[in-house]
Amino acid sequence: MGPAPVALGHGRRAPPAPSPVPKAPGLSESLGSPVAGASAPRTVAVFDFDGTLTRGDTLLPFLRRVRGGLPLAGALLAGCVPFGLARAGSRRDRAKEAVLARVLTGEPVERLASLADAYAADLVARRLLPSTCRRLEWHRDSGHAVVVVSASPELYVSAVGRRLGVDAVLGTRLEVGDDGRLTGRLVGPNCRGREKAVRLQAWLGPGPAQLWCYGDSAGDTELLALADHPVRVRRRRIPSLPPEPAPSLRQASDGV
């Protein structure tokens, strides 16, 4: 059983977190899936994680907890294209995969799960952005489905999601071998750019949905393009809510 949801503001507490769905053949902690056969239009709020819900990057601080500062620095400097300097999408993805392989290969799942839970508690306590967390709370309290879509590993993003009472987390999935240790490979692509939109559409299914999407970087462009209400987070702030949301509906499967 996961930790109790935390209060996000105004004295209210998040509802109990939903039970996780069965794991994929990797280290995946997605929290939920769409209701099959739902015919009524749903309102779905989708949040990027790093820089949208959090103060900056979360992956490197987590890897530092796993291996320590000096080994992590060695992993970052080992390739021809350091992780933090890779710019083009495919190069950035390859650099990220190389760093994850160097740092995480052979790590026991049990140890990483424990580290992820402690790290999630620290993120919720110290590194979440108040403005976007208040917006997440507004969506949740309005009865909207709330989804976090992130290039960061589902391993710890899902632990944050449970604390915030969200309906699903879709992130980068880490492969686990038969021995219970990480192989250093990903299950599927890095959940960035176009892959964010692909994963979200798969989660939504064919039913109609009104989408609010929140993101802060170029890696969220395709995600924001799906939205009826795209919201770009700038300088850690988001625009005020409109008086009445526009009633436009969009088929989540139309790929627009």
N, C-alpha and C positions, 0 to 999 in steps of 0.2 A: 504494500500500500504506500502510495507516494505521500510527500509532506503536505500539510494543510495549505490551502491557498493563502497568499498574503493579502493584507489590505492595501489598496492602491490609492485611496484618497477619500475624502468626505466621510470618513468613519465607516464606510461599507467594506465588506469582505467579499472576495471572489467566491463563486459557488464551488462545491467540491469538484475536483478534477475528474474527467471521465477516465474509465479504465483503458489502458493501452490495448491496441489491436495486436494480434500475434505478430511476432517479429519476422521480417524478411530474412533471406539467407545472408544477413550481414548485421552489423551493429546499428540497428535502426529502431527508433523509439517513437514513430509517428503516433499521435494521440487519438486519431479517429478517422472516420471515413464518412462520405456523404450518405444520407438516408436513401436507400434504394427505393425507386418508384415514387419519390416525392413529386407531386404535381404542382403544388402551390409555389409561386416564385419565392426564392429565398434572398435575403440580404446577407451578403458575405463581406466581411472586412478582412483584408489581407495585408499583413505587415512584413516588410523586410526586417532583418534583425540588426546586423552590425551597422551602426550609424543612424539607424531609424528608431529602434527601440533602445539601443545602447549608446554609450559614449565611446564611439570609435570601435576599432577592431577588437574581436574577442578571441580569435584563433591563436595568435602567437602567445598571449598570456596563458592560455590553457596548455599549449605545448611546453611552455616553460615550467609549468607545474609538473608535467609528466616527466621531463628529462632534466630539468635544471638549466640555468642560463648558459653556461659554457658549452655543453653538448648541443643545445639548440642553435647557438651561434655557429658552431661548426657545421651543422646540417644546413643552415641558411647559406653559408659561404661555399659549400661543397660543389654546387653546380656552376655552370658557365653563366646562367642567368639567375641571380639571386631572387628569391621569392618576392621580396618587397619592391623590386625594380622591374619586374616583368609587366609589360604594358598591354600588348596585344592579347586578345582573349585566349587563343589557343596556347600561346606561350605561357600566359599566366596560369592556365589550368595545368599544363605540364609541370611547371615549376612547383605549384602547390602539391601535386601528386608526389613529386620527388621528395619534397620536404616531409610530407606525411609518412612516406615509406621509410625514410631514414629515422624518423623520430618514433614511430608507432609500431613498426614491424616487431612481432614477438611479444608485444605487451599483453598481459592477461586481461581478459574482458572484465573480470571482477575488480581488479585494481582500477581500471579506467572508469568503470561505472561509479566507484566510490569517489574518485577524484572529480568526476563530472558533477556529481550531486553536491559536493562541497563548493565547487566552482560556481554552480548555478545559484546557490544560496548567497554567495558573495556578489554576484552580478545583480541579483534582485535587491540586495541591501544597499549597494554602493554605485552601480554603474548604469542604471536605467534612466532614460530621459523622462522627466515629469510630464512634459507636454504630450508626447506620444502615448505614454502610459495612461494618461487621463482620457485620451481619445479611445484607446483600446477598451478602457473601462466603460466608456459611454456606449460603444458598440455592444459590448457584452451585456450590459444592463438593459439595452434596448431589445434584447432577444436576437441579435444578429449572430451568425456563426463567425468565429474569429479564427483565422489561420495565420501562422507564421511561416514564411518561405525564406530559406536562407542558404547561402553557400557554405556556411559553417556546419560542422558535423551535427547531425541529429542527436548524437550521443549526449551533448550537454545542452543544446538548444531545447530539446524536449524536456529536460529537467527544469529549465526556466519556464517553459510553456505550462507544465503542470502547476507550478506555483502561481501562474497568472490566470489559470482557469480557462485556457484557450481550447478550441475544439480539435485542432490538428497542428502538427509541425511537420513541414516538408523540408528536408535539408540534405546535405551530402551524407551518403551512407558508407560506412566503413566495413570492409569484408572481414569476417571472422572464420578461421580455419576450424577443422574438426577437433583440434586440440584446445579450443577455447582461447586462442591467441589471435591477435590481429595479423593479417597477412601483409599489410602495407598497401593493399589495393583497395579501390573503391568499388562499390556495388552500383553500377550505372555511372552516368556522367557527373561531373562537378555541378552542383545545383546553382548555377549562375547564368545570367543573361537569358537566352532563349529557353534553357532548361527549366528555369523558374516557371515560365508560362506553361510549358509542357506538363510539368508536375501538377500545377494548379488545375489545369483543365482536366487532367486525369482524375484528380480528387473530386472536382465538381460534378463530373458526369454530364449527362445530356440535358438535365432539367434547366429551366430558366433561372437566372440569378441576376440580382442587381449587385454589382461589384464596386466596393471601395478598395482602392489599392494605395499603399503608402510606401515610398522608397526615397532614397537619398542619392543614389549613384548611377553611373552609366550601366552597371550590372542589373539595374531594375527597369530599364527602358521597356523591354518587352512585356514585363509584368504590368507596368503602368498603362501600356497600350491596350490591355484587355479591359480596363476599368470603365465603368460609367462615371465614376468619380475618382480620377487619378489625383493623388496629392503628393507633391514633391516636398520632402522635408529639407529645409534650408537653414543652415546655421543652427541646427538642433531645434528648430521651431516649425510648427505647422500652422496653416491658416485657420481662422475661426470657422466654425460650422456655419453653413448657410441656414437661413430661417426654415426652409423646407427643402428636403432633398428632392431633386428632380425625379419624376416617376418613371423614367425610361428604364426598360428592361432589355437585357441582352441575353441571347442564347450563349451559354458558356462555351459551347462547342463550335461557335462560328469562326473562331481563330482571329477575330478582329481586335 
